[in-house]
Amino acid sequence: MRFSEPPPRRWQTSGGVALVVLLAFAAGWLLRDCEPPPPSITAPVPECPPAIVPSETPPCIPEEPGPAGPAPQRAELRAKRRLPALAPRDEDADRRALLAWARAETPALRPCMDGEPLRTTVRVWVNERGEVERAALHPSSGELDRAARTCLEQRLRTWCLPEALRSGARELVFAVRL
C-alpha cells in the first residue's frame, strides 16, 4: 500500500512571514519617538590671564589694630557654660526624708480624732509647688466616720513639702497611727 503525500501547508510558511512583519511594525512603532542624541557641545577652555610677578617686594606696612576676630559662636558659649553633672539621685534617701517629714507633720492630724486610735494609709497628691492638692485615707481596720475623714483630709491639704524635698508633681503613700 502506498501512502499519499499530505497536502501542502501554506499557512505554516505564510504565518512565519506574517509574524516577522508584525514584529518589525511593533518595533518601528515603539521607536517612532526616539531621536538621535544631540551632538555634544564642548565649551572652549577659558584662558587664564598670565600671572603678574612683582619685581620688587612691597614695603611692610604696619597693621592697625582691628577687631580681635570673629565673635565666639553661640554653640561654643553654650558648650563652655555646662553645669556639672548631678550626683546620682538616691531614691531610698528621698523616701526616708519624705517619711520623716510626714512623721513630723502627723501630730497636726490628732485633733481630728475622737479618742479611739486609728491606723490608716494616707495617699496625697503633691503638685510642682509642693502643695497637697488631694488626699485620700484608707483605714486598715474599721470605718472612719465622715466628720473625722473630712477633718483629716482638710488638714492634709494644708501640708506643703519643704523646698529640699520638691522634685515635681508626685503621689506619696505612707501609713500613720493616730
Buried (B, 14 or more C-beta within 10 A) or exposed (E): EEEEEEEEEEEEEEEEEEEEEEEEEEEEEEEEEEEEEEEEEEEEEEEEEEEEEEEEEEEEEEEEEEEEEEEEEEEEEEEEEEEEEEEEEEEEEEEEBBEEBBEEBBEEBEEBBEEEEBEBEBBBBBBEEBBBEEBBBEEEEEEBEEEBBEBBBEBBBEBBBEEEBBEEEBEBEBEBEB
